Amino acid sequence: MKRLLKCFSLAAAALVLFAGCNQLGVSDATVDGLGATSSVKDGYCAVAISVNGVSRSVARTIYAPAYNDGDDVDADAPAITSYVLKGESVTTGAKLGTAGAGITLGSADATTGHYTVEIPYGVWELTLEARAGDAVVLQGKSFKELKTSKSLIPFTLTSEGVTTAGHVKLGGTFVDTDNVAEKYSAGLYDLVTGDLIAGTALTLVEVGTSPAHSFEYDISSVDLLPGRYSFQIKFFNGAGTQVGYWEDTVIVAPGRTTRNTTLACGDIINRLPYHPENLCAFLDEDSEDAEGYTVILTWQDKSSNEENFVITVDEYSDDSSSATKTTYKILGVTAPASDTDKHEVFFTSSLNAGGSIRASSTSASLKLPFGKVFEVSIQAENFVGLSEKFAPGENGNETAAAASLRITTALPTGVTAPAGSTFINSAKINRMVIDYDLNGGVLTCADTNAVYSGHYIDYKSIYEYAADARALPAALLTIDDSDLTDTTKNRLVAGANEFTSWTKADGTAFAATDTLTFAGLSVKASYDPTSSISIETSDFYNSITATVKSGDTDITNGEVVRTADAALPLTFAAALPATSTATIDWIKVKVTGPDGKNVLTSGKESNPYTASLSKYNATGTYTVSITAHIAGQSQNETYSYTCTIKVKDN
């Protein structure tokens, strides 16, 4: 039987990422795809692999040298000597190369710089390895169905998953104005847990005298897994008492030595760390659950001699401008002094929702309870103590100079909200629950067109309201049933009975002096039992329709004839009824074969979505499930439609 082989291009977008830090900008990557006027001979695709200069966006991070092009004589920056393509066919189980060892790519085309390689048609899981000698230093993965002779195979080469060891050699100077440092110890630590990974953390090394005030950290003989580490050096006096500290992040890359022997630590002996600045708070959207909500804190690290940060969370007794507050939690890295101590270890605290407060960290997340008002501040800490929380000479009374330690109410220039979050523009943090008992009614919300029965839960902050805008029930959800077809208004009805008002949970009316508080509220809907309204609507928001097309032919719950020995292109689409004003912003598709196994599973795709059924899939009846998400609704509110298609060959 003749093997079906074609040459496919290898597109290696050389965005070389080392443990999450981008050493190359987009402009450093070159990907040459085929155009309509391509001069590449028939049956071939082409691509250029280009790895150029280093772009370092984090000023203090200690980077490994970039991989060179073979002309660099620096032994710490080995050249990439070959590219090896490995892969396994999902279709047939075949592997590339002898015993699955892969294919070593030959020379690129002298004119175009393109690589080509022969691979059988089918669905492939591919890995492209960049090697320095026999050592794998970068790799990228691609999942691809190869069905034409000009298929383009993209790769992003990173150190993720690469286990080839790297090494570290550091050194530098420090300022000792008081001339008290006589010894030091240094080591690499885990960025999150603070555990020692490698180094001389338990061995004191004398401070060199020529040149004065210098240090050396050479563990180039120790094999280290690629990744990010915390480099920490501690200084001691003759009696063994710590008098100095300095920290930086070190990136270890496969097959290379991260080398910097000119580090300048500055004046760090017997000095407090400088306090962080621009502390910002962001609400993690859709994080509300029975335990509370998540707030993401970010700050700017202004010091190199902090050992960690300390976050203080204060609780206010009311939501007024009163200064009456108590300490809620103090989150650090040390264990509490007593059972009644408010101090907690951040890593194990119930408030910990992610991030870190160890040296050089710039973000941490807190899980806070509903119904309270909090103020948050941050300090840097080292062996000397905490960075100043209060301005000196003010007897503990905070001045404007110390305001930068608390969350800022204006987003600083250059600071952006983390993905999926909203900036909190108030000095205090609050999140309350308003529980609406619909009392047998059905609520349709104008902003999302979502329909609720039983209870409707809303999450608000007291600071979303002006003080004079919290009068109850005016501060509650506005209902207008004058026109039940008006989708721009919230609608609430109980059968044929018209909504009249929100009351307290026990059914009593709100007093004129009642106001919404930070503690939240439970309310109940009331209706006019004598009213009789005519409702002519359809609850179409809880259902969708969908179609599966082959070309222009709708084959939903129908049959399609597949051209033998060719994949079957299909188009999947979901739709709401014509009367709906809502829109579908994404769909997911799952197709199950006659044998009950999934043959196609998509992520969030545009509507409509086009994919192909492989020619290797059996004929017979396939089950298609299309899940749709309506714009404006929460991510977990989706609607599904199931149908079948019958596939046979001509």
Helices and strands as residue ranges (DSSP letters): E 5-18, E 21-22, G 26-28, E 82-89, G 98-100, E 103-104, E 116-120, E 122-132, E 135-146, E 152-158, E 167-175, E 183-189, E 196-199, E 205-206, E 208-209, E 212-218, E 227-236, E 242-252, E 257-267, E 277-284, E 293-300, E 308-316, E 325-332, E 343-345, G 346-348, E 352-355, E 363-368, E 373-381, G 400-405, E 421-423, E 429-430, E 432-444, E 451-460, G 462-464, G 467-469, E 491-494, E 497-504, E 521-528, G 540-542, E 545-550, E 553-554, E 558-562, E 568-575, E 584-592, E 598-601, E 609-613, E 620-630, E 638-649
